[in-house]
Every structure is written in structure tokens, then in C-alpha cells.
Amino acid sequence: HSKAFWIISGSAVSGVLIMAGFLIWKFRALFSRSSDETLK
């Protein structure tokens, strides 16, 4: 493969990983908030 292909695929993979981490962080924040409200 050419170098451009690896650069594009690498940036796409990193973008997907960043989005996945952001979604997991948001879901964890929502889950902890809801669990705190149920504990009260």
C-alpha cells in the first residue's frame, strides 16, 4: 500500500478510538449520575 493509505487509515482508526472513548466517558458519567440519584 502507499504511504497515503496508511496515513488515512491511521487517522481514521485514531478518530474512531477517540469517539469510542468519548462515548464511553459520557455513558459512564450518565450512569454514575443516575446511580447516585437512585442511591439517595
C-alpha distance matrix in Angstrom:
0.0 3.8 6.7 8.3 6.4 7.4 10.6 11.4 11.0 12.9 15.5 16.0 16.5 18.9 20.7 21.3 22.6 24.8 26.2 26.8 28.7 30.6 31.7 32.7 34.7 36.4 37.3 38.6 40.8 42.1 42.8 44.6 46.6 47.7 48.6 50.6 52.5 53.4 54.6 57.1
3.8 0.0 3.8 5.5 5.4 6.8 9.0 10.3 11.0 12.6 14.7 15.7 16.9 18.7 20.3 21.5 22.9 24.7 26.2 27.3 28.9 30.6 32.0 33.2 34.9 36.6 37.8 39.2 41.0 42.4 43.4 45.1 46.9 48.2 49.3 51.1 53.0 54.0 55.3 57.6
6.7 3.8 0.0 3.8 5.4 5.3 6.3 8.7 10.0 10.5 12.4 14.2 15.4 16.5 18.3 20.0 21.1 22.5 24.3 25.7 26.9 28.5 30.3 31.5 32.8 34.6 36.1 37.3 38.9 40.6 41.7 43.2 44.9 46.5 47.5 49.1 51.1 52.3 53.4 55.6
8.3 5.5 3.8 0.0 3.8 5.5 5.0 6.1 8.5 9.7 10.6 12.1 14.1 15.3 16.3 18.2 19.8 20.9 22.4 24.2 25.6 26.8 28.5 30.1 31.4 32.8 34.4 35.9 37.3 38.8 40.2 41.8 43.3 44.8 46.1 47.7 49.4 50.8 52.1 54.1
6.4 5.4 5.4 3.8 0.0 3.8 5.5 5.2 6.0 8.4 10.0 10.5 12.1 14.1 15.3 16.4 18.2 19.9 21.0 22.4 24.2 25.7 26.9 28.4 30.1 31.5 32.7 34.3 36.1 37.4 38.5 40.3 41.9 43.2 44.4 46.3 48.0 49.1 50.4 52.7
7.4 6.8 5.3 5.5 3.8 0.0 3.8 5.5 5.1 5.8 8.4 9.7 10.3 11.9 13.9 15.2 16.2 18.0 19.7 20.8 22.2 24.0 25.5 26.6 28.2 30.0 31.2 32.4 34.3 35.9 36.8 38.4 40.2 41.7 42.6 44.4 46.3 47.4 48.6 50.8
10.6 9.0 6.3 5.0 5.5 3.8 0.0 3.8 5.6 5.1 6.1 8.5 9.9 10.5 12.1 14.2 15.3 16.4 18.2 19.9 21.0 22.4 24.2 25.6 26.8 28.5 30.1 31.4 32.8 34.5 35.8 37.2 38.8 40.5 41.7 43.2 45.0 46.4 47.5 49.6
11.4 10.3 8.7 6.1 5.2 5.5 3.8 0.0 3.8 5.5 5.2 6.1 8.6 9.9 10.5 12.3 14.2 15.3 16.5 18.3 20.0 21.0 22.5 24.2 25.6 26.9 28.5 30.1 31.5 32.9 34.3 36.0 37.4 38.8 40.2 41.9 43.5 44.9 46.3 48.3
11.0 11.0 10.0 8.5 6.0 5.1 5.6 3.8 0.0 3.8 5.5 5.0 6.1 8.6 9.8 10.5 12.2 14.2 15.3 16.4 18.3 19.9 21.0 22.4 24.2 25.7 26.8 28.3 30.2 31.5 32.5 34.3 36.0 37.2 38.4 40.3 42.0 43.1 44.4 46.7
12.9 12.6 10.5 9.7 8.4 5.8 5.1 5.5 3.8 0.0 3.8 5.4 5.2 6.1 8.5 9.9 10.6 12.2 14.2 15.3 16.4 18.3 19.9 21.0 22.4 24.3 25.7 26.8 28.5 30.2 31.2 32.7 34.5 36.1 37.0 38.7 40.7 41.9 42.9 45.1
15.5 14.7 12.4 10.6 10.0 8.4 6.1 5.2 5.5 3.8 0.0 3.8 5.5 5.1 6.0 8.6 9.8 10.4 12.2 14.1 15.2 16.3 18.2 19.8 20.9 22.4 24.2 25.5 26.8 28.5 29.9 31.3 32.8 34.5 35.8 37.2 39.0 40.5 41.7 43.6
16.0 15.7 14.2 12.1 10.5 9.7 8.5 6.1 5.0 5.4 3.8 0.0 3.8 5.5 5.1 6.2 8.6 9.9 10.5 12.2 14.2 15.3 16.5 18.3 19.9 21.1 22.4 24.2 25.7 26.9 28.2 30.1 31.5 32.8 34.2 36.0 37.6 38.8 40.3 42.3
16.5 16.9 15.4 14.1 12.1 10.3 9.9 8.6 6.1 5.2 5.5 3.8 0.0 3.8 5.4 5.1 6.2 8.6 9.9 10.5 12.2 14.2 15.3 16.4 18.2 19.9 21.0 22.3 24.2 25.7 26.6 28.3 30.1 31.4 32.4 34.3 36.1 37.2 38.4 40.7
18.9 18.7 16.5 15.3 14.1 11.9 10.5 9.9 8.6 6.1 5.1 5.5 3.8 0.0 3.8 5.4 5.0 6.1 8.6 9.8 10.5 12.2 14.2 15.2 16.3 18.3 19.9 20.9 22.4 24.3 25.4 26.7 28.5 30.2 31.2 32.7 34.7 36.0 37.0 39.1
20.7 20.3 18.3 16.3 15.3 13.9 12.1 10.5 9.8 8.5 6.0 5.1 5.4 3.8 0.0 3.8 5.4 5.1 6.2 8.6 9.9 10.5 12.3 14.2 15.2 16.5 18.3 19.8 21.1 22.5 24.1 25.6 27.0 28.5 30.0 31.5 33.1 34.6 35.9 37.9
21.3 21.5 20.0 18.2 16.4 15.2 14.2 12.3 10.5 9.9 8.6 6.2 5.1 5.4 3.8 0.0 3.8 5.4 5.1 6.1 8.6 9.8 10.5 12.1 14.1 15.3 16.3 18.1 19.9 21.0 22.1 24.0 25.6 26.8 28.1 30.0 31.6 32.7 34.1 36.3
22.6 22.9 21.1 19.8 18.2 16.2 15.3 14.2 12.2 10.6 9.8 8.6 6.2 5.0 5.4 3.8 0.0 3.8 5.4 5.0 6.1 8.5 9.9 10.5 12.1 14.2 15.2 16.3 18.2 19.9 20.7 22.2 24.2 25.6 26.5 28.2 30.2 31.3 32.4 34.7
24.8 24.7 22.5 20.9 19.9 18.0 16.4 15.3 14.2 12.2 10.4 9.9 8.6 6.1 5.1 5.4 3.8 0.0 3.8 5.5 5.1 6.1 8.6 9.9 10.5 12.3 14.2 15.2 16.5 18.3 19.8 21.0 22.5 24.3 25.5 26.8 28.7 30.3 31.4 33.3
26.2 26.2 24.3 22.4 21.0 19.7 18.2 16.5 15.3 14.2 12.2 10.5 9.9 8.6 6.2 5.1 5.4 3.8 0.0 3.8 5.5 5.0 6.1 8.5 9.8 10.5 12.2 14.1 15.3 16.4 18.0 19.8 21.0 22.4 24.0 25.6 27.1 28.5 30.0 31.9
26.8 27.3 25.7 24.2 22.4 20.8 19.9 18.3 16.4 15.3 14.1 12.2 10.5 9.8 8.6 6.1 5.0 5.5 3.8 0.0 3.8 5.4 5.2 6.1 8.5 9.9 10.5 12.1 14.2 15.3 16.1 18.1 19.8 20.9 22.1 24.0 25.7 26.7 28.1 30.4
28.7 28.9 26.9 25.6 24.2 22.2 21.0 20.0 18.3 16.4 15.2 14.2 12.2 10.5 9.9 8.6 6.1 5.1 5.5 3.8 0.0 3.8 5.5 5.1 6.1 8.6 9.9 10.4 12.2 14.2 15.1 16.3 18.2 19.9 20.7 22.2 24.3 25.6 26.6 28.7
30.6 30.6 28.5 26.8 25.7 24.0 22.4 21.0 19.9 18.3 16.3 15.3 14.2 12.2 10.5 9.8 8.5 6.1 5.0 5.4 3.8 0.0 3.8 5.5 5.1 6.2 8.6 9.8 10.6 12.3 14.1 15.3 16.5 18.4 19.8 21.0 22.7 24.4 25.7 27.4
31.7 32.0 30.3 28.5 26.9 25.5 24.2 22.5 21.0 19.9 18.2 16.5 15.3 14.2 12.3 10.5 9.9 8.6 6.1 5.2 5.5 3.8 0.0 3.8 5.4 5.1 6.1 8.5 9.8 10.5 12.0 14.1 15.3 16.4 18.0 19.8 21.1 22.4 24.1 26.0
32.7 33.2 31.5 30.1 28.4 26.6 25.6 24.2 22.4 21.0 19.8 18.3 16.4 15.2 14.2 12.1 10.5 9.9 8.5 6.1 5.1 5.5 3.8 0.0 3.8 5.5 5.1 6.0 8.6 9.9 10.3 12.0 14.1 15.2 16.1 18.0 19.9 20.9 22.1 24.4
34.7 34.9 32.8 31.4 30.1 28.2 26.8 25.6 24.2 22.4 20.9 19.9 18.2 16.3 15.2 14.1 12.1 10.5 9.8 8.5 6.1 5.1 5.4 3.8 0.0 3.8 5.5 5.1 6.2 8.7 9.8 10.5 12.2 14.3 15.2 16.4 18.5 20.0 20.9 22.8
36.4 36.6 34.6 32.8 31.5 30.0 28.5 26.9 25.7 24.3 22.4 21.1 19.9 18.3 16.5 15.3 14.2 12.3 10.5 9.9 8.6 6.2 5.1 5.5 3.8 0.0 3.8 5.4 5.1 6.2 8.5 9.9 10.6 12.3 14.1 15.3 16.7 18.5 19.9 21.5
37.3 37.8 36.1 34.4 32.7 31.2 30.1 28.5 26.8 25.7 24.2 22.4 21.0 19.9 18.3 16.3 15.2 14.2 12.2 10.5 9.9 8.6 6.1 5.1 5.5 3.8 0.0 3.8 5.4 5.1 5.9 8.5 9.8 10.5 12.0 14.0 15.3 16.4 18.1 20.2
38.6 39.2 37.3 35.9 34.3 32.4 31.4 30.1 28.3 26.8 25.5 24.2 22.3 20.9 19.8 18.1 16.3 15.2 14.1 12.1 10.4 9.8 8.5 6.0 5.1 5.4 3.8 0.0 3.8 5.5 5.0 6.0 8.4 9.9 10.3 12.0 14.2 15.3 16.2 18.4
40.8 41.0 38.9 37.3 36.1 34.3 32.8 31.5 30.2 28.5 26.8 25.7 24.2 22.4 21.1 19.9 18.2 16.5 15.3 14.2 12.2 10.6 9.8 8.6 6.2 5.1 5.4 3.8 0.0 3.8 5.5 5.3 6.1 8.6 9.9 10.6 12.4 14.4 15.4 16.9
42.1 42.4 40.6 38.8 37.4 35.9 34.5 32.9 31.5 30.2 28.5 26.9 25.7 24.3 22.5 21.0 19.9 18.3 16.4 15.3 14.2 12.3 10.5 9.9 8.7 6.2 5.1 5.5 3.8 0.0 3.8 5.6 5.1 6.2 8.5 9.9 10.7 12.4 14.3 15.8
42.8 43.4 41.7 40.2 38.5 36.8 35.8 34.3 32.5 31.2 29.9 28.2 26.6 25.4 24.1 22.1 20.7 19.8 18.0 16.1 15.1 14.1 12.0 10.3 9.8 8.5 5.9 5.0 5.5 3.8 0.0 3.8 5.4 5.2 6.1 8.5 9.9 10.6 12.2 14.5
44.6 45.1 43.2 41.8 40.3 38.4 37.2 36.0 34.3 32.7 31.3 30.1 28.3 26.7 25.6 24.0 22.2 21.0 19.8 18.1 16.3 15.3 14.1 12.0 10.5 9.9 8.5 6.0 5.3 5.6 3.8 0.0 3.8 5.5 5.1 6.0 8.6 9.9 10.4 12.5
46.6 46.9 44.9 43.3 41.9 40.2 38.8 37.4 36.0 34.5 32.8 31.5 30.1 28.5 27.0 25.6 24.2 22.5 21.0 19.8 18.2 16.5 15.3 14.1 12.2 10.6 9.8 8.4 6.1 5.1 5.4 3.8 0.0 3.8 5.5 5.1 6.4 8.8 10.0 11.0
47.7 48.2 46.5 44.8 43.2 41.7 40.5 38.8 37.2 36.1 34.5 32.8 31.4 30.2 28.5 26.8 25.6 24.3 22.4 20.9 19.9 18.4 16.4 15.2 14.3 12.3 10.5 9.9 8.6 6.2 5.2 5.5 3.8 0.0 3.8 5.4 5.1 6.3 8.7 10.2
48.6 49.3 47.5 46.1 44.4 42.6 41.7 40.2 38.4 37.0 35.8 34.2 32.4 31.2 30.0 28.1 26.5 25.5 24.0 22.1 20.7 19.8 18.0 16.1 15.2 14.1 12.0 10.3 9.9 8.5 6.1 5.1 5.5 3.8 0.0 3.8 5.4 5.1 6.2 8.8
50.6 51.1 49.1 47.7 46.3 44.4 43.2 41.9 40.3 38.7 37.2 36.0 34.3 32.7 31.5 30.0 28.2 26.8 25.6 24.0 22.2 21.0 19.8 18.0 16.4 15.3 14.0 12.0 10.6 9.9 8.5 6.0 5.1 5.4 3.8 0.0 3.8 5.5 5.1 6.5
52.5 53.0 51.1 49.4 48.0 46.3 45.0 43.5 42.0 40.7 39.0 37.6 36.1 34.7 33.1 31.6 30.2 28.7 27.1 25.7 24.3 22.7 21.1 19.9 18.5 16.7 15.3 14.2 12.4 10.7 9.9 8.6 6.4 5.1 5.4 3.8 0.0 3.8 5.4 5.4
53.4 54.0 52.3 50.8 49.1 47.4 46.4 44.9 43.1 41.9 40.5 38.8 37.2 36.0 34.6 32.7 31.3 30.3 28.5 26.7 25.6 24.4 22.4 20.9 20.0 18.5 16.4 15.3 14.4 12.4 10.6 9.9 8.8 6.3 5.1 5.5 3.8 0.0 3.8 5.5
54.6 55.3 53.4 52.1 50.4 48.6 47.5 46.3 44.4 42.9 41.7 40.3 38.4 37.0 35.9 34.1 32.4 31.4 30.0 28.1 26.6 25.7 24.1 22.1 20.9 19.9 18.1 16.2 15.4 14.3 12.2 10.4 10.0 8.7 6.2 5.1 5.4 3.8 0.0 3.8
57.1 57.6 55.6 54.1 52.7 50.8 49.6 48.3 46.7 45.1 43.6 42.3 40.7 39.1 37.9 36.3 34.7 33.3 31.9 30.4 28.7 27.4 26.0 24.4 22.8 21.5 20.2 18.4 16.9 15.8 14.5 12.5 11.0 10.2 8.8 6.5 5.4 5.5 3.8 0.0
